Amino acid sequence: MGFLNLMSRSAAQTLCIRRHRCSDVFNHAIRAKKPWMCTLAIFREVSERFPLVVAANRDEFYARPSEPPATLPEDRRVVAGRDLQAGGTWLGATVSGTPHLAALLNRRIPGEEASTAPGTRSRGELCLRALVGRYTAREGLGAVVAGGVEGYGLFNLLIADRAAAYVIDNADGLRTTELPAGLSVLTNLHVNDVECARLANAVPRFEEAGKVIQKADEEREIVDCLAAVLGDHRNTIDPSDSSPLARLCVHTDSYGTLSSSVICFDRQGKVFYYHAPGAPCDTPFESVDCKAES
């Protein structure tokens, strides 16, 4: 399933050495007000019943206002959260016809201590562009590419449906990566990039969750399993590293995991959207109404 055993022992040791600098990097990012971490796991064709499962933690400053996922007035087929500061969204899905979803993560340049400047336009607009008025992942992808990405800070944008999944990034021009069947994990570097400390720490847990997803008969089994992973505070790769960055569920004085979501698409096109409006370690995941409104 997905990408197993990506890290050699020497690579893991190198990552552990790098992680000892994570606390300094994180403190710099907080002082600069340029956080750069969320976590997204994509399971494609792992389950016979659910060909697409996405699990996501949203990490952000606590003071940034937002609304939980709900039907959007600009397109009543779209259910998404709303960033009240800039107007975009970090995650959403169309819930009728051929459903698809889009999810946005800020991106950084490897070796830099924080994300780049946010740009003159909100990256959350790109997520909306992929969803509003679009009917498939490929159509959403085409809309993002055709509209251009000038003025946006660095980003990773996932667009997926039951047939295909793509990650668009602008780290070096505009690049599109089509994801294979199995597990893929995305943070603030390239998809499946084990140089990301959190990704390397999270992969084994998501791989274990994949075994549950493969056998699950109901979406709630999947949600409960992934909720335990998304709310995990452990760093099993290097337990001596106290940095929040290496953990899936983040807690600091001013910044952390604000919310968490799990979205499942079944073979018949039904969307199951679950959301925890707080840190997933202590906030229940509740079902979001996914009935398209006229």
C-alpha angles and dihedrals in degrees: 000000000000118000111343126183094007093157124069117209091256091051091051091050090050090051091051090054091049092049092063085073093050095094092057091046092049093049090051091050093051093048090049091047089231107121115181114188139094127140130229129178121192122196113192121187091344092123126047091216099037112041092179128040123167126186121189140179117200112211116192145135109290091230094060107102122227143157125232120248115296139144110295118232092219091059119012090201091065125085113190145140119257128226102215093196098058103010101239132104137242097205137011145142140209108238105196138054108009100352122216136170139214130202130184130208128178113242134212136198113255111260095020119119098228143007119286123260113296094242129228094289130054114256088214087073088070091059090052091047090057092051113030110085092355125118107190138025091251091052090049090049091051092050093052093048094044092049093054128225102242113141096025126114119236114299148167113218122191118201116179146158134168092284104044146358129209136185117206120195136172100205091118108010118310113318131179122201119190111214120227125225114284131041125340125174126202131191127146100312130054119315112280091006106160091196085081106092095211094048092052090050094046101046098078091051094049089048089056090048088053089065090058092046090051092059101032119124096186132040092233090066088057094046094050092048094048092043089062091052096045091050095050119124098185128113103203094171093061114002091182091067109095096187116126089218095075092056129081097223111050128203126178133143095267107011137042150111103328098179145346136214140191120196124187127187117199126207093261093057099258116145122217110194120184124181137186109201092207141025107329092225090075107009121088120234111239129191117259118218106254100179109127112237124218 
